[in-house]
Amino acid sequence: MLFIAKVIFQILIEGHHQNQFDEQLLLVEAQAESDAYLKARVMGAQHQISFMNERKRNVNWKMIDVIEIVPVDAVEHGSVVYSRIIEEDPETFVSFVKKKALMLQTSTIAFA
């Protein structure tokens, strides 16, 4: 059975005090939700990295934890594999979504 695991990472940059987190959705094959959770934790731990960025600052991606496991019932074109309800200011959020979509459209057209 397939599951989607939501894994949260904290991005720590030496000398940089902005709080950054990365929310990753990982596809996990497991027999049960409990197995998917354990596998996702192992995968998350394996995705932790440390490196020196272009400004010669240490960057660490630290896994915080797995916060959600969602079973994937059907895998076919158009299937919804993940969904969540977001409560934000409508004007700000819609503007953010439109900007992200435009960036994606622009990059997709550039590579077509």
Backbone torsions as a table, in degrees:
resi	resn	phi	psi	omega
1	MET	NA	147.9	179.0
2	LEU	-103.4	145.0	177.5
3	PHE	-134.1	154.4	169.2
4	ILE	-107.4	126.8	178.7
5	ALA	-110.7	130.8	176.6
6	LYS	-96.1	117.7	-177.8
7	VAL	-117.3	132.7	-178.5
8	ILE	-107.5	130.8	176.6
9	PHE	-116.9	145.4	171.0
10	GLN	-102.8	134.1	179.7
11	ILE	-103.3	114.6	-178.2
12	LEU	-110.1	120.8	-179.3
13	ILE	-117.6	123.7	-179.7
14	GLU	-54.4	127.1	178.7
15	GLY	77.7	4.1	-177.8
16	HIS	-117.5	121.5	-172.7
17	HIS	-103.6	8.6	176.6
18	GLN	-75.3	134.9	178.2
19	ASN	-80.3	120.0	179.2
20	GLN	-126.6	136.2	177.5
21	PHE	-133.4	148.2	177.1
22	ASP	-119.1	125.7	177.4
23	GLU	-101.9	113.6	-179.0
24	GLN	-111.2	140.0	174.5
25	LEU	-106.1	115.4	-177.9
26	LEU	-107.9	138.2	175.3
27	LEU	-87.1	124.3	-174.7
28	VAL	-125.6	131.7	174.6
29	GLU	-99.9	123.6	-178.0
30	ALA	-156.4	165.1	179.8
31	GLN	-80.2	-30.0	-176.9
32	ALA	-149.1	165.7	-179.2
33	GLU	-59.0	-38.8	179.3
34	SER	-64.1	-39.4	176.6
35	ASP	-66.9	-39.6	179.4
36	ALA	-62.6	-40.2	178.6
37	TYR	-60.7	-48.6	-179.2
38	LEU	-63.5	-42.6	178.4
39	LYS	-64.2	-39.7	179.3
40	ALA	-64.3	-38.6	177.1
41	ARG	-62.8	-41.8	178.3
42	VAL	-64.7	-45.1	179.3
43	MET	-62.1	-42.6	178.5
44	GLY	-61.1	-43.7	178.6
45	ALA	-62.0	-36.5	179.1
46	GLN	-71.1	-22.9	179.5
47	HIS	-87.2	-3.2	176.2
48	GLN	-69.3	130.9	-180.0
49	ILE	-138.0	157.1	172.8
50	SER	-133.1	137.4	178.9
51	PHE	-157.7	168.6	176.9
52	MET	-98.8	124.5	-179.5
53	ASN	-81.7	-178.3	-176.2
54	GLU	-65.4	-18.1	177.9
55	ARG	-95.3	12.4	179.2
56	LYS	63.3	34.9	176.6
57	ARG	-111.3	140.6	176.9
58	ASN	-69.6	133.4	177.7
59	VAL	-121.1	129.5	178.5
60	ASN	-125.2	127.5	172.4
61	TRP	-100.8	110.6	-176.1
62	LYS	-110.1	123.9	177.8
63	MET	-71.4	127.7	175.7
64	ILE	-83.7	-58.2	177.0
65	ASP	177.6	174.0	173.0
66	VAL	-90.2	124.7	-176.0
67	ILE	-111.2	-7.0	-178.9
68	GLU	-160.2	141.7	173.8
69	ILE	-128.2	124.5	-178.2
70	VAL	-125.4	123.6	177.3
71	PRO	-69.3	145.1	176.0
72	VAL	-105.2	111.0	-174.9
73	ASP	-79.5	-44.5	-176.9
74	ALA	-131.3	138.7	177.0
75	VAL	-119.0	94.7	177.1
76	GLU	-151.9	164.5	-177.2
77	HIS	-54.8	127.3	177.5
78	GLY	89.2	-2.7	178.7
79	SER	-67.5	139.5	173.0
80	VAL	-80.5	120.6	-179.3
81	VAL	-104.5	-13.8	177.4
82	TYR	-160.7	142.9	178.6
83	SER	-152.0	145.4	173.1
84	ARG	-150.8	152.7	178.1
85	ILE	-91.9	131.4	-178.9
86	ILE	-116.7	128.6	177.2
87	GLU	-109.0	106.0	-179.1
88	GLU	-142.2	169.4	172.5
89	ASP	-62.1	123.4	-174.5
90	PRO	-57.0	-46.9	-176.7
91	GLU	-63.5	-46.1	-179.6
92	THR	-65.4	-45.3	-176.6
93	PHE	-68.1	-43.8	178.9
94	VAL	-62.5	-40.7	177.1
95	SER	-61.1	-43.9	177.9
96	PHE	-60.2	-46.2	-179.6
97	VAL	-62.5	-43.5	-179.7
98	LYS	-63.0	-41.7	179.0
99	LYS	-64.3	-44.2	178.9
100	LYS	-63.1	-41.0	179.6
101	ALA	-64.8	-41.8	178.6
102	LEU	-62.9	-41.5	178.0
103	MET	-62.2	-41.8	179.6
104	LEU	-66.4	-44.9	179.6
105	GLN	-61.3	-43.1	-179.2
106	THR	-63.4	-45.2	-179.5
107	SER	-69.5	-35.1	178.8
108	THR	-67.5	-44.0	-179.9
109	ILE	-65.0	-37.1	-178.7
110	ALA	-64.5	-28.2	-177.5
111	PHE	-99.7	-2.3	-177.6
112	ALA	-74.6	NA	NA
